Amino acid sequence: MKRTLSYVIALCLFAGAAVAQAANIALGTGSFDTSLPVEVTADQLSVDQSNGRAVFDGNVLIVQGEVRLSAGSVTIEYAAEGSANAIERLLASGGVTFVTSSDAAEARDAVYSVAEGTVTLSGDVLLTQGRNAIAGDRLVMNLTSGNGRMEGRVRTVFSPSDGGN
């Protein structure tokens, strides 16, 4: 019994170390430039000057540097003060895909705070990085630091390296 318990503990420690090495809950390189221009394309645009919002609907694609965000609908909130074109946040819904040069994430909704360089994906989140995948209810990422956190019943699959073969 004692020997079996030792094996179980050793296995848990090994698995924990493997997960810690393989888990990289971040998108991109961690050197994202939030001052880059934001390009938006969509099927239609509605602007409400009274609340400082623009709503892009249908096949929305947003590009900023290496980052691509696509969704069914995106509401852009402009900053209350400062430049008339300063984007504060993007609120995406209707099936969101968020892609960098090396990673991809999918969710039902997303909030991208441009100035802070943070993205919060929510609702059936799936993050893929190469052959690894992490799923959960909510993913919070900081594009400038490269840090991220998956929350809410996290599930993961890690593929062992092929040893360079």
Secondary structure, 3 states (H helix, E strand, C coil): CHHHHHHHHHHHHHHHHHHHHHCCCCCCCCCCCCCCCCEEECCEEEEECCCCEEEEEEEEEEEECCEEEEEEEEEEEECCCCCCCCEEEEEEEEEEEEECCCEEEEEEEEEEECCCCEEEEEEEEEEEECCEEEEEEEEEEECCCCCEEEECCCEEECCCCCCCC
